[in-house]
Amino acid sequence: MTEREKARKPEDLTRLFVERANAKDAEGLALLYEENAVMAYPPGRQTVGRVAIQRLWEEALPHMPAFEPEQPLPTLISDNLALTSTPPKDGAGARAQVARRQPDGTWLRVLDQPEFVTPKG
């Protein structure tokens, strides 16, 4: 495993997510999540745990178009928890994530509620 940039503030997670998704780096994406994180994807289901999240991205990334950075909405922080969100460019809904500050001061996602366009295969 190579050393990757860590999120020093909650907002870094979104930027790192886009960079790693566009690099088709499923392992790097999974490392943005805590071990027992929950992601509400694929639609109507949940993917639980970093290992399962990495497996999901290994399958999905080859079929997905490039991700574009989205302007984040203001982050809400309470102690070691943060709520981050971005409005999709199409204006439909919003993406929201809960991140937790780690013992080393970096941040990882705990809950991820994305709204993706389902890839056409």
MARSERO-836352 format. One record per atom (N, C-alpha, C): residue in one letter; atom name; x, y, z. Coordinates in nm, 2 decimals. Layout:
- a;CA;X;Y;Z
...
//
This chain:
- m;N;0.09;-0.12;0.00
- m;CA;0.00;0.00;0.00
- m;C;0.09;0.12;0.00
- t;N;0.06;0.22;-0.09
- t;CA;0.14;0.34;-0.10
- t;C;0.09;0.44;0.00
- e;N;0.17;0.53;0.04
- e;CA;0.13;0.64;0.13
- e;C;0.05;0.74;0.05
- r;N;-0.07;0.77;0.10
- r;CA;-0.16;0.87;0.03
- r;C;-0.18;0.99;0.12
- e;N;-0.21;1.10;0.06
- e;CA;-0.25;1.22;0.14
- e;C;-0.37;1.19;0.22
- k;N;-0.37;1.24;0.35
- k;CA;-0.48;1.23;0.44
- k;C;-0.56;1.36;0.45
- a;N;-0.68;1.35;0.48
- a;CA;-0.77;1.47;0.50
- a;C;-0.73;1.54;0.63
- r;N;-0.68;1.66;0.61
- r;CA;-0.64;1.74;0.73
- r;C;-0.76;1.82;0.78
- k;N;-0.86;1.84;0.70
- k;CA;-0.99;1.90;0.74
- k;C;-1.10;1.83;0.66
- p;N;-1.22;1.83;0.72
- p;CA;-1.33;1.75;0.66
- p;C;-1.35;1.78;0.51
- e;N;-1.33;1.90;0.47
- e;CA;-1.35;1.94;0.33
- e;C;-1.25;1.87;0.23
- d;N;-1.14;1.83;0.28
- d;CA;-1.04;1.76;0.20
- d;C;-1.09;1.63;0.15
- l;N;-1.18;1.57;0.22
- l;CA;-1.23;1.44;0.18
- l;C;-1.30;1.44;0.04
- t;N;-1.38;1.54;0.02
- t;CA;-1.44;1.55;-0.11
- t;C;-1.34;1.57;-0.23
- r;N;-1.24;1.65;-0.21
- r;CA;-1.14;1.67;-0.31
- r;C;-1.06;1.54;-0.33
- l;N;-1.02;1.48;-0.22
- l;CA;-0.95;1.35;-0.24
- l;C;-1.03;1.24;-0.30
- f;N;-1.16;1.24;-0.27
- f;CA;-1.25;1.15;-0.33
- f;C;-1.25;1.16;-0.49
- v;N;-1.27;1.29;-0.53
- v;CA;-1.27;1.31;-0.68
- v;C;-1.14;1.28;-0.74
- e;N;-1.03;1.31;-0.68
- e;CA;-0.89;1.28;-0.74
- e;C;-0.87;1.13;-0.75
- r;N;-0.91;1.06;-0.64
- r;CA;-0.89;0.91;-0.64
- r;C;-0.99;0.84;-0.74
- a;N;-1.11;0.89;-0.74
- a;CA;-1.21;0.83;-0.83
- a;C;-1.16;0.85;-0.98
- n;N;-1.11;0.96;-1.01
- n;CA;-1.07;0.99;-1.15
- n;C;-0.94;0.91;-1.18
- a;N;-0.86;0.88;-1.08
- a;CA;-0.74;0.79;-1.10
- a;C;-0.78;0.64;-1.10
- k;N;-0.91;0.61;-1.08
- k;CA;-0.96;0.48;-1.07
- k;C;-0.89;0.40;-0.96
- d;N;-0.87;0.47;-0.84
- d;CA;-0.80;0.41;-0.73
- d;C;-0.90;0.37;-0.62
- a;N;-0.95;0.25;-0.64
- a;CA;-1.05;0.19;-0.54
- a;C;-0.99;0.18;-0.40
- e;N;-0.87;0.14;-0.39
- e;CA;-0.81;0.12;-0.26
- e;C;-0.80;0.26;-0.19
- g;N;-0.75;0.36;-0.27
- g;CA;-0.74;0.50;-0.22
- g;C;-0.88;0.55;-0.17
- l;N;-0.98;0.52;-0.25
- l;CA;-1.12;0.57;-0.21
- l;C;-1.16;0.50;-0.08
- a;N;-1.13;0.37;-0.07
- a;CA;-1.17;0.30;0.05
- a;C;-1.10;0.36;0.18
- l;N;-0.98;0.40;0.16
- l;CA;-0.90;0.46;0.27
- l;C;-0.95;0.59;0.32
- l;N;-1.05;0.65;0.25
- l;CA;-1.11;0.77;0.30
- l;C;-1.22;0.74;0.40
- y;N;-1.25;0.61;0.42
- y;CA;-1.36;0.57;0.51
- y;C;-1.30;0.50;0.63
- e;N;-1.37;0.51;0.75
- e;CA;-1.34;0.43;0.87
- e;C;-1.37;0.29;0.84
- e;N;-1.31;0.20;0.92
- e;CA;-1.32;0.05;0.90
- e;C;-1.47;0.01;0.89
- n;N;-1.56;0.06;0.97
- n;CA;-1.70;0.02;0.97
- n;C;-1.79;0.12;0.91
- a;N;-1.74;0.20;0.82
- a;CA;-1.82;0.31;0.76
- a;C;-1.94;0.24;0.68
- v;N;-2.04;0.33;0.66
- v;CA;-2.16;0.28;0.59
- v;C;-2.18;0.38;0.47
- m;N;-2.20;0.33;0.35
- m;CA;-2.22;0.41;0.23
- m;C;-2.36;0.36;0.17
- a;N;-2.44;0.46;0.15
- a;CA;-2.57;0.43;0.09
- a;C;-2.56;0.42;-0.06
- y;N;-2.50;0.31;-0.11
- y;CA;-2.48;0.29;-0.25
- y;C;-2.45;0.14;-0.26
- p;N;-2.50;0.07;-0.36
- p;CA;-2.58;0.12;-0.48
- p;C;-2.72;0.16;-0.43
- p;N;-2.79;0.24;-0.52
- p;CA;-2.92;0.29;-0.48
- p;C;-3.01;0.19;-0.42
- g;N;-3.07;0.23;-0.31
- g;CA;-3.16;0.14;-0.24
- g;C;-3.09;0.03;-0.15
- r;N;-2.96;0.04;-0.14
- r;CA;-2.88;-0.06;-0.06
- r;C;-2.78;0.01;0.02
- q;N;-2.71;-0.06;0.11
- q;CA;-2.60;0.00;0.18
- q;C;-2.48;-0.09;0.17
- t;N;-2.36;-0.03;0.16
- t;CA;-2.24;-0.10;0.16
- t;C;-2.17;-0.07;0.29
- v;N;-2.14;-0.18;0.37
- v;CA;-2.09;-0.16;0.51
- v;C;-1.94;-0.21;0.52
- g;N;-1.86;-0.12;0.57
- g;CA;-1.72;-0.16;0.59
- g;C;-1.62;-0.12;0.48
- r;N;-1.50;-0.09;0.52
- r;CA;-1.40;-0.04;0.42
- r;C;-1.37;-0.15;0.32
- v;N;-1.36;-0.27;0.35
- v;CA;-1.33;-0.38;0.26
- v;C;-1.45;-0.39;0.15
- a;N;-1.57;-0.38;0.19
- a;CA;-1.68;-0.39;0.10
- a;C;-1.69;-0.27;0.01
- i;N;-1.65;-0.15;0.07
- i;CA;-1.65;-0.03;0.00
- i;C;-1.55;-0.03;-0.11
- q;N;-1.43;-0.09;-0.08
- q;CA;-1.32;-0.10;-0.18
- q;C;-1.37;-0.19;-0.29
- r;N;-1.43;-0.31;-0.26
- r;CA;-1.48;-0.40;-0.36
- r;C;-1.58;-0.34;-0.45
- l;N;-1.67;-0.26;-0.39
- l;CA;-1.77;-0.19;-0.47
- l;C;-1.71;-0.10;-0.57
- w;N;-1.61;-0.02;-0.53
- w;CA;-1.54;0.08;-0.62
- w;C;-1.46;0.00;-0.72
- e;N;-1.40;-0.11;-0.69
- e;CA;-1.33;-0.19;-0.79
- e;C;-1.42;-0.23;-0.90
- e;N;-1.54;-0.26;-0.87
- e;CA;-1.64;-0.30;-0.97
- e;C;-1.70;-0.18;-1.05
- a;N;-1.72;-0.07;-0.98
- a;CA;-1.80;0.04;-1.04
- a;C;-1.71;0.14;-1.11
- l;N;-1.59;0.17;-1.06
- l;CA;-1.50;0.27;-1.12
- l;C;-1.47;0.25;-1.27
- p;N;-1.45;0.13;-1.32
- p;CA;-1.42;0.12;-1.46
- p;C;-1.53;0.16;-1.55
- h;N;-1.65;0.16;-1.50
- h;CA;-1.77;0.19;-1.58
- h;C;-1.82;0.34;-1.56
- m;N;-1.75;0.41;-1.48
- m;CA;-1.80;0.54;-1.44
- m;C;-1.73;0.65;-1.52
- p;N;-1.80;0.76;-1.55
- p;CA;-1.74;0.87;-1.62
- p;C;-1.65;0.95;-1.52
- a;N;-1.57;1.04;-1.56
- a;CA;-1.49;1.13;-1.47
- a;C;-1.58;1.20;-1.38
- f;N;-1.53;1.22;-1.26
- f;CA;-1.60;1.30;-1.16
- f;C;-1.56;1.44;-1.17
- e;N;-1.65;1.53;-1.15
- e;CA;-1.61;1.68;-1.15
- e;C;-1.62;1.73;-1.01
- p;N;-1.53;1.81;-0.97
- p;CA;-1.54;1.88;-0.84
- p;C;-1.66;1.96;-0.82
- e;N;-1.72;1.95;-0.71
- e;CA;-1.84;2.03;-0.68
- e;C;-1.81;2.12;-0.56
- q;N;-1.87;2.24;-0.57
- q;CA;-1.85;2.34;-0.46
- q;C;-1.91;2.30;-0.34
- p;N;-1.84;2.27;-0.23
- p;CA;-1.90;2.22;-0.10
- p;C;-1.99;2.33;-0.04
- l;N;-2.09;2.28;0.03
- l;CA;-2.17;2.37;0.12
- l;C;-2.09;2.39;0.25
- p;N;-2.13;2.48;0.33
- p;CA;-2.05;2.50;0.46
- p;C;-2.06;2.38;0.54
- t;N;-1.94;2.34;0.60
- t;CA;-1.93;2.23;0.68
- t;C;-1.97;2.26;0.82
- l;N;-2.05;2.16;0.88
- l;CA;-2.09;2.18;1.02
- l;C;-2.00;2.09;1.11
- i;N;-1.93;2.14;1.21
- i;CA;-1.85;2.06;1.30
- i;C;-1.89;2.07;1.44
- s;N;-1.90;1.96;1.51
- s;CA;-1.93;1.95;1.65
- s;C;-1.83;1.85;1.71
- d;N;-1.73;1.90;1.79
- d;CA;-1.63;1.82;1.85
- d;C;-1.55;1.74;1.74
- n;N;-1.57;1.61;1.74
- n;CA;-1.49;1.53;1.65
- n;C;-1.58;1.48;1.53
- l;N;-1.70;1.53;1.51
- l;CA;-1.78;1.50;1.40
- l;C;-1.80;1.62;1.31
- a;N;-1.81;1.59;1.18
- a;CA;-1.84;1.69;1.08
- a;C;-1.94;1.64;0.98
- l;N;-2.03;1.73;0.93
- l;CA;-2.12;1.71;0.83
- l;C;-2.08;1.79;0.71
- t;N;-2.04;1.72;0.60
- t;CA;-2.01;1.78;0.47
- t;C;-2.11;1.75;0.37
- s;N;-2.13;1.84;0.27
- s;CA;-2.23;1.82;0.17
- s;C;-2.19;1.90;0.05
- t;N;-2.24;1.85;-0.07
- t;CA;-2.22;1.92;-0.19
- t;C;-2.35;1.91;-0.27
- p;N;-2.39;2.02;-0.34
- p;CA;-2.51;2.01;-0.43
- p;C;-2.46;1.95;-0.56
- p;N;-2.53;1.85;-0.62
- p;CA;-2.49;1.80;-0.75
- p;C;-2.51;1.91;-0.86
- k;N;-2.43;1.91;-0.96
- k;CA;-2.44;2.01;-1.07
- k;C;-2.57;2.01;-1.13
- d;N;-2.65;1.90;-1.13
- d;CA;-2.78;1.89;-1.19
- d;C;-2.89;1.95;-1.10
- g;N;-2.85;1.99;-0.98
- g;CA;-2.94;2.05;-0.89
- g;C;-3.04;1.96;-0.82
- a;N;-3.02;1.83;-0.84
- a;CA;-3.11;1.73;-0.78
- a;C;-3.06;1.68;-0.65
- g;N;-3.13;1.72;-0.54
- g;CA;-3.09;1.67;-0.41
- g;C;-2.95;1.72;-0.36
- a;N;-2.89;1.65;-0.28
- a;CA;-2.75;1.68;-0.23
- a;C;-2.68;1.56;-0.19
- r;N;-2.55;1.56;-0.18
- r;CA;-2.47;1.46;-0.13
- r;C;-2.43;1.50;0.01
- a;N;-2.43;1.40;0.11
- a;CA;-2.40;1.44;0.24
- a;C;-2.31;1.33;0.30
- q;N;-2.21;1.37;0.38
- q;CA;-2.13;1.28;0.45
- q;C;-2.10;1.32;0.60
- v;N;-2.09;1.22;0.68
- v;CA;-2.05;1.25;0.82
- v;C;-1.91;1.19;0.83
- a;N;-1.82;1.28;0.88
- a;CA;-1.68;1.24;0.90
- a;C;-1.64;1.25;1.05
- r;N;-1.54;1.17;1.09
- r;CA;-1.50;1.18;1.23
- r;C;-1.35;1.21;1.23
- r;N;-1.31;1.29;1.33
- r;CA;-1.17;1.33;1.35
- r;C;-1.10;1.20;1.41
- q;N;-0.99;1.16;1.35
- q;CA;-0.92;1.05;1.40
- q;C;-0.82;1.09;1.50
- p;N;-0.76;0.99;1.58
- p;CA;-0.66;1.03;1.68
- p;C;-0.54;1.11;1.63
- d;N;-0.51;1.10;1.51
- d;CA;-0.39;1.18;1.45
- d;C;-0.44;1.31;1.40
- g;N;-0.56;1.35;1.42
- g;CA;-0.61;1.48;1.38
- g;C;-0.67;1.48;1.23
- t;N;-0.65;1.37;1.16
- t;CA;-0.71;1.37;1.02
- t;C;-0.85;1.33;1.03
- w;N;-0.92;1.33;0.91
- w;CA;-1.06;1.30;0.91
- w;C;-1.09;1.18;0.81
- l;N;-1.19;1.10;0.85
- l;CA;-1.24;0.99;0.77
- l;C;-1.39;0.99;0.77
- r;N;-1.44;0.94;0.66
- r;CA;-1.59;0.93;0.65
- r;C;-1.64;0.81;0.73
- v;N;-1.76;0.84;0.79
- v;CA;-1.82;0.74;0.87
- v;C;-1.95;0.70;0.80
- l;N;-2.03;0.80;0.75
- l;CA;-2.15;0.78;0.68
- l;C;-2.14;0.86;0.55
- d;N;-2.19;0.79;0.44
- d;CA;-2.18;0.86;0.31
- d;C;-2.32;0.84;0.24
- q;N;-2.38;0.95;0.21
- q;CA;-2.51;0.94;0.14
- q;C;-2.49;1.01;0.00
- p;N;-2.44;0.94;-0.09
- p;CA;-2.41;1.00;-0.23
- p;C;-2.54;0.99;-0.31
- e;N;-2.54;1.07;-0.41
- e;CA;-2.64;1.06;-0.52
- e;C;-2.57;1.05;-0.65
- f;N;-2.56;0.93;-0.70
- f;CA;-2.49;0.90;-0.82
- f;C;-2.58;0.88;-0.94
- v;N;-2.53;0.91;-1.06
- v;CA;-2.60;0.87;-1.18
- v;C;-2.55;0.72;-1.20
- t;N;-2.65;0.63;-1.21
- t;CA;-2.61;0.49;-1.23
- t;C;-2.54;0.47;-1.36
- p;N;-2.42;0.41;-1.36
- p;CA;-2.34;0.39;-1.48
- p;C;-2.42;0.31;-1.58
- k;N;-2.41;0.34;-1.70
- k;CA;-2.47;0.27;-1.81
- k;C;-2.37;0.17;-1.86
- g;N;-2.40;0.04;-1.86
- g;CA;-2.30;-0.06;-1.90
- g;C;-2.32;-0.12;-2.03
//
